[in-house]
Amino acid sequence: MPNKTKLAVTLGLVPLTAAICLAQGEGAKATAEQPKYFHLDLVVKELDGGKVINARRYSTTVSTDAGTSVIRTGNKVPVTTGVSGSDNTQFTYVDVGVNIDCRGAKEIGTDLALFVGAEISSAATASLHPLIRQTKWSSNVIVPIGRPTVVFSSDDVTTKGQMQLEVTATPVNEHVSQVAR
């Protein structure tokens, strides 16, 4: 009997040991999968002949989970679409401003990889009808953490001007400790 008892106890401990190991592995996996958060400073720059003539700053936070960060700011510009009768001018509104989307952030060593989509538009009223200027970019980008990086750049088609989008990614815990100083 003692050998049968030992065998029964041993066989009973095998599933228990396996369950404990599995639980520890899942606990370590859950800890490893905690999302990390990054503060993004985004700067839209207009350059003329290589000199910055205008810069607008935007900021948001992204995480390494499946979330999306969205920035929308701008105005609605009326555009004449026709005239009905003597005093009834018909028009529609066109959205102009800045739209920036960031998603899919993943930390890769000392870099942050993410998708950035940006649309920058403005209206110039040089004539009766406004001229809408628009720049659109979208791509997966890699940004060194803590260093400002130009991720998009394009020349104006009619001038020597250029538009750029610069991104700086800072881990939230480091950003908070820098602000506290």
C-alpha positions in Angstrom: 0.0 0.0 0.0 2.6 2.6 0.8 3.9 2.5 -2.9 0.4 3.0 -4.2 -0.1 5.9 -1.8 3.1 7.5 -2.9 2.2 7.0 -6.5 -1.3 8.6 -6.0 0.2 11.6 -4.1 2.9 12.1 -6.9 0.3 11.8 -9.7 -1.9 14.3 -7.8 0.9 16.8 -7.5 1.7 16.8 -11.2 -1.5 18.6 -12.3 -1.2 21.0 -9.3 2.4 21.8 -10.2 1.5 22.3 -13.9 -1.4 24.7 -12.9 0.9 26.8 -10.7 3.5 27.1 -13.4 0.9 28.1 -16.0 -0.5 30.7 -13.6 2.9 32.1 -13.0 3.6 32.2 -16.8 0.3 34.1 -17.4 1.1 36.5 -14.6 4.5 37.3 -16.2 2.8 37.6 -19.6 0.2 40.0 -18.3 2.9 42.2 -16.7 4.9 42.2 -19.9 1.9 43.3 -21.9 1.1 46.4 -19.9 0.7 49.3 -22.3 3.3 52.1 -22.2 2.4 55.7 -22.7 4.3 58.3 -24.6 3.7 62.1 -24.8 4.0 63.3 -28.4 5.0 66.9 -29.2 4.1 67.6 -32.8 5.3 70.8 -34.6 4.0 71.8 -38.0 6.6 74.2 -39.5 6.4 76.4 -42.6 9.7 77.3 -44.1 10.7 79.8 -46.7 14.1 79.4 -48.2 15.1 77.1 -45.3 14.1 79.6 -42.6 11.1 78.8 -40.3 8.5 81.5 -40.8 5.7 79.8 -38.9 5.4 77.0 -36.3 2.3 75.6 -34.7 2.6 73.1 -31.7 0.2 70.3 -30.9 0.5 67.6 -28.3 -1.2 64.3 -27.4 -0.5 61.0 -25.7 -0.3 57.6 -27.4 0.0 54.1 -25.9 1.3 50.8 -27.0 -2.2 49.3 -26.8 -4.6 49.4 -29.8 -5.8 53.0 -29.2 -5.8 56.0 -31.6 -4.9 59.5 -30.7 -6.7 62.3 -32.7 -6.1 66.0 -33.0 -8.6 68.2 -34.8 -8.4 72.0 -34.9 -9.5 74.5 -37.5 -12.2 76.7 -38.9 -15.0 76.5 -41.5 -14.5 78.9 -44.5 -17.5 80.0 -46.5 -17.2 79.4 -50.3 -19.7 80.9 -52.7 -21.5 78.2 -54.7 -23.9 80.5 -56.6 -26.5 83.2 -56.5 -30.3 82.6 -56.3 -32.3 85.8 -56.8 -31.1 89.3 -56.1 -29.8 89.0 -52.5 -29.6 85.2 -51.9 -26.0 84.2 -52.3 -25.5 80.5 -51.8 -22.4 79.1 -50.2 -21.0 76.0 -48.5 -18.4 75.7 -45.7 -15.0 74.1 -46.2 -13.1 72.8 -43.2 -9.5 74.1 -42.9 -7.0 73.5 -40.2 -4.9 70.6 -38.8 -5.9 67.0 -38.5 -3.4 64.6 -37.0 -4.0 60.9 -36.2 -1.5 58.6 -34.4 -2.0 54.9 -33.7 -0.2 51.6 -33.5 2.6 52.7 -31.2 5.2 50.1 -30.5 8.4 50.6 -28.5 11.4 49.1 -30.4 14.6 49.5 -28.3 15.2 53.2 -28.0 12.7 54.1 -30.8 9.0 54.5 -31.0 7.3 53.1 -34.2 3.8 54.3 -35.0 1.4 55.4 -37.8 1.0 59.1 -38.3 -1.5 60.7 -40.6 -1.6 64.5 -41.0 -3.6 66.9 -43.1 -2.8 70.6 -42.9 -5.0 73.1 -44.9 -5.5 76.8 -44.9 -7.5 79.4 -46.9 -6.0 82.4 -48.7 -8.4 85.1 -49.9 -6.4 86.6 -52.7 -9.6 86.9 -54.9 -13.3 86.7 -54.6 -13.0 82.9 -54.0 -10.7 81.5 -51.4 -7.7 79.4 -52.4 -7.4 76.3 -50.3 -3.8 75.1 -49.6 -3.5 71.5 -48.5 -0.7 69.2 -47.4 -1.4 65.5 -46.6 0.9 62.9 -45.3 0.4 59.4 -43.9 3.0 56.7 -43.1 4.4 54.4 -40.5 7.3 56.2 -38.9 10.1 55.5 -36.4 11.0 58.2 -34.0 14.0 58.1 -31.6 12.6 58.5 -28.1 13.4 61.9 -26.7 14.8 63.4 -29.9 12.9 65.8 -32.2 12.6 64.2 -35.6 11.2 65.5 -38.9 8.9 62.7 -40.1 7.4 64.5 -43.1 8.5 67.2 -45.4 7.2 68.5 -48.7 7.9 71.5 -50.9 5.2 74.0 -51.9 4.3 73.5 -55.6 4.3 77.2 -56.4 6.9 78.8 -54.1 10.2 78.1 -52.4 8.3 77.2 -49.3 8.3 73.9 -47.5 6.1 72.3 -44.9 7.4 69.9 -42.2 6.0 67.8 -39.4 8.4 67.2 -36.5 7.6 64.7 -33.7 9.2 64.2 -30.3 8.2 61.2 -28.2 8.8 61.2 -24.5 7.8 58.3 -22.1 5.1 59.6 -19.9 6.8 58.7 -16.6 9.9 60.7 -17.8 7.8 63.6 -19.0 6.0 63.8 -15.7 9.3 63.9 -13.7 10.8 66.5 -16.1 7.7 68.8 -15.5 8.0 68.3 -11.8 11.6 69.6 -11.7 
